[in-house]
């Protein structure tokens, strides 16, 4: 899953991006409201973390543009403004959650997980496909009751496929959700991660099928 962090405090932004990546999420950063609004409407983000006090275009205006374009991407507002009127304005403009600075990293990560699940229409943190289970709250995976060790990118690919189990996920969509702008990605990186997953899931796990010209399909089980 891919997250856009819109924050003009460089140190805080670096910390948020690092936290998201450690959690297995791809993360992009923008400190500019105009750029953030453009990215939010052109990239397949699962969540936007949005500061209000941005230079130039405010976070409120970024949010207004996102919702005016009928985008339903979840938005988590981060701000030092503690006035009730500001919180009400953000929620009325279409924000899904509001977190005041300073905040505990654990609470930020929990809210991110909850909003991504809500945005996918999958409130249960545990995804299951036959004998395969993935707990998105902890990042743990089990196959037939036994722990399955996955690398961070393998986990990211599997999360997207399990969230769309029974559906074809295009390579472009899968790449867009797994890799951020700053990631150094080899031309065959996605195929490599899928091949590794196939090997680790056999013989008890669901099959990842390549649908030629379309993408990948994970059997729902």
C-alpha positions as CSV (number, residue, x, y, z in Angstrom):
1,X,0.0,0.0,0.0
2,X,1.2,3.5,-0.8
3,X,0.9,6.6,1.3
4,X,1.4,10.3,0.5
5,X,2.8,12.4,3.3
6,X,2.1,16.1,2.9
7,X,4.2,17.9,5.5
8,X,6.5,21.0,5.2
9,X,8.5,20.2,8.4
10,X,11.4,18.3,6.8
11,X,12.5,16.5,10.0
12,X,8.9,15.3,10.8
13,X,8.3,14.3,7.2
14,X,11.5,12.1,7.2
15,X,10.3,10.4,10.4
16,X,6.8,9.8,9.1
17,X,8.1,8.4,5.8
18,X,10.6,6.1,7.7
19,X,7.9,4.9,10.0
20,X,5.6,4.0,7.1
21,X,8.3,2.2,5.2
22,X,9.3,0.2,8.3
23,X,5.6,-0.8,8.4
24,X,5.9,-2.2,4.9
25,X,4.2,0.7,3.2
26,X,5.5,2.7,0.2
27,X,5.6,6.4,1.1
28,X,6.0,9.5,-1.0
29,X,6.6,13.0,0.4
30,X,5.5,16.5,-0.7
31,X,5.9,19.8,1.1
32,X,4.0,21.7,-1.5
33,X,0.2,22.0,-1.5
34,X,-0.2,22.4,-5.3
35,X,2.0,19.3,-5.9
36,X,0.2,17.4,-3.2
37,X,-3.2,18.0,-4.8
38,X,-1.9,16.9,-8.2
39,X,-0.3,13.7,-6.8
40,X,-3.4,12.9,-4.8
41,X,-5.5,12.8,-7.9
42,X,-3.0,11.1,-10.2
43,X,-1.5,8.3,-8.1
44,X,-3.1,5.2,-6.5
45,X,-2.6,6.2,-2.9
46,X,-4.3,4.2,-0.1
47,X,-4.0,7.1,2.3
48,X,-3.0,10.8,2.4
49,X,-1.4,12.2,5.6
50,X,-2.1,15.9,5.3
51,X,-0.6,18.8,7.3
52,X,-2.8,21.9,7.4
53,X,-0.2,24.7,7.8
54,X,1.4,24.4,4.4
55,X,3.1,27.3,2.7
56,X,1.0,28.6,-0.2
57,X,-1.9,26.3,-0.8
58,X,-3.2,25.2,2.7
59,X,-4.0,21.7,3.6
60,X,-7.7,22.7,3.8
61,X,-7.6,23.7,0.1
62,X,-5.8,20.5,-0.8
63,X,-8.5,18.5,0.9
64,X,-11.2,20.5,-0.8
65,X,-9.8,19.8,-4.2
66,X,-9.4,16.1,-3.5
67,X,-13.1,15.8,-2.5
68,X,-14.2,18.1,-5.3
69,X,-12.7,15.6,-7.7
70,X,-14.9,12.9,-6.1
71,X,-11.8,11.1,-4.8
72,X,-12.6,8.9,-1.8
73,X,-9.0,8.3,-0.7
74,X,-8.8,8.4,3.1
75,X,-7.2,11.5,4.5
76,X,-5.6,11.8,7.9
77,X,-5.0,15.4,9.0
78,X,-2.0,16.2,11.1
79,X,-1.8,19.6,12.6
80,X,-0.7,21.6,15.6
81,X,-3.9,23.6,15.5
82,X,-6.1,22.5,18.5
83,X,-9.0,24.8,17.9
84,X,-12.3,23.0,17.7
85,X,-13.3,25.2,14.7
86,X,-10.3,23.9,12.7
87,X,-11.1,20.3,13.5
88,X,-14.7,20.8,12.5
89,X,-13.7,22.5,9.3
90,X,-11.3,19.6,8.3
91,X,-13.9,17.0,9.0
92,X,-16.6,18.9,7.2
93,X,-14.3,19.2,4.1
94,X,-14.1,15.4,4.1
95,X,-11.2,14.4,6.3
96,X,-11.5,10.9,7.8
97,X,-9.5,11.4,10.9
98,X,-7.6,14.1,12.8
99,X,-4.4,13.8,14.8
100,X,-2.9,16.7,16.8
101,X,0.8,17.3,17.0
102,X,2.7,16.2,19.0
103,X,1.6,12.6,18.8
104,X,2.9,9.2,19.7
105,X,4.3,7.2,16.8
106,X,2.4,4.1,17.8
107,X,-0.9,6.1,17.7
108,X,0.0,7.5,14.2
109,X,0.8,4.0,12.9
110,X,-2.5,2.5,14.4
111,X,-4.6,5.3,12.8
112,X,-2.8,4.7,9.4
113,X,-3.6,1.0,9.5
114,X,-7.2,1.6,10.5
115,X,-7.8,4.2,7.7
116,X,-6.2,2.0,5.1
117,X,-8.5,-0.9,6.1
118,X,-11.5,1.4,6.1
119,X,-10.6,2.7,2.6
120,X,-10.4,-0.8,1.3
121,X,-13.7,-1.8,2.8
122,X,-11.9,-4.4,4.9
123,X,-12.3,-3.4,8.5
124,X,-10.9,-6.7,9.8
125,X,-7.1,-6.4,10.1
126,X,-6.7,-10.1,9.3
127,X,-6.9,-11.1,5.6
128,X,-7.5,-14.8,4.8
129,X,-7.2,-16.9,1.7
130,X,-7.6,-20.5,2.4
131,X,-4.7,-21.6,4.7
132,X,-3.0,-18.2,4.3
133,X,-3.6,-15.5,6.8
134,X,-2.1,-12.0,7.0
135,X,-2.5,-9.7,10.0
136,X,-2.1,-6.2,8.8
137,X,-1.9,-4.8,12.3
138,X,1.3,-6.8,13.1
139,X,2.6,-7.6,9.6
140,X,2.7,-11.3,10.4
141,X,1.8,-14.0,8.0
142,X,0.9,-17.6,8.7
143,X,0.4,-20.5,6.2
144,X,-1.5,-23.5,7.5
145,X,-0.9,-22.1,11.0
146,X,2.9,-21.8,10.7
147,X,4.7,-18.5,10.5
148,X,5.8,-17.5,7.0
149,X,8.9,-15.2,6.7
150,X,8.5,-12.5,4.1
151,X,10.7,-9.6,3.1
152,X,9.2,-6.1,3.3
153,X,8.4,-5.8,-0.4
154,X,7.1,-9.4,-0.6
155,X,4.7,-8.5,2.2
156,X,3.6,-5.4,0.4
157,X,2.9,-7.3,-2.8
158,X,1.0,-10.0,-0.9
159,X,-1.0,-7.5,1.0
160,X,-2.3,-5.9,-2.2
161,X,-3.1,-9.3,-3.8
162,X,-4.9,-10.6,-0.7
163,X,-6.9,-7.4,-0.4
164,X,-8.0,-8.0,-4.1
165,X,-8.2,-11.8,-3.8
166,X,-10.3,-13.3,-6.6
167,X,-9.7,-10.2,-8.8
168,X,-7.1,-9.4,-11.5
169,X,-4.6,-6.7,-10.3
170,X,-2.8,-5.1,-13.2
171,X,1.0,-4.8,-13.0
172,X,0.7,-1.1,-13.2
173,X,-1.6,-0.9,-10.3
174,X,0.4,-3.3,-8.2
175,X,3.7,-1.4,-8.9
176,X,1.9,1.9,-8.1
177,X,0.8,0.6,-4.7
178,X,4.1,-1.1,-3.8
179,X,6.8,1.3,-5.0
180,X,7.2,5.0,-4.2
181,X,8.8,7.7,-6.3
182,X,12.1,7.5,-4.5
183,X,12.4,3.7,-4.7
184,X,15.1,2.3,-6.9
185,X,13.2,-0.3,-8.9
186,X,14.8,-2.7,-11.4
187,X,12.7,-3.4,-14.5
188,X,11.8,-6.9,-13.4
189,X,11.5,-6.2,-9.7
190,X,7.8,-6.9,-9.5
191,X,8.1,-10.2,-11.3
192,X,10.9,-11.2,-9.0
193,X,8.8,-10.5,-5.9
194,X,5.9,-12.4,-7.3
195,X,8.1,-15.4,-8.1
196,X,9.5,-15.5,-4.6
197,X,6.0,-15.4,-3.2
198,X,4.9,-18.2,-5.4
199,X,7.7,-20.3,-4.1
200,X,7.0,-19.5,-0.5
201,X,3.3,-20.2,-0.8
202,X,3.6,-23.6,-2.2
203,X,2.4,-26.3,-1.8
204,X,-0.3,-25.3,0.8
205,X,-1.0,-21.7,-0.1
206,X,-3.2,-20.1,-2.7
207,X,-1.9,-19.8,-6.3
208,X,-0.8,-16.5,-7.8
209,X,-1.6,-16.7,-11.5
210,X,-0.3,-14.5,-14.2
211,X,-3.0,-13.4,-16.5
212,X,-1.2,-12.5,-19.7
213,X,-1.6,-8.9,-20.8
214,X,-3.6,-8.1,-17.7
215,X,-1.8,-8.8,-14.4
216,X,-1.9,-11.1,-11.5
217,X,-4.7,-13.1,-9.8
218,X,-4.6,-14.6,-6.3
219,X,-7.1,-17.4,-5.8
220,X,-9.6,-16.4,-3.2
221,X,-9.5,-19.9,-1.5
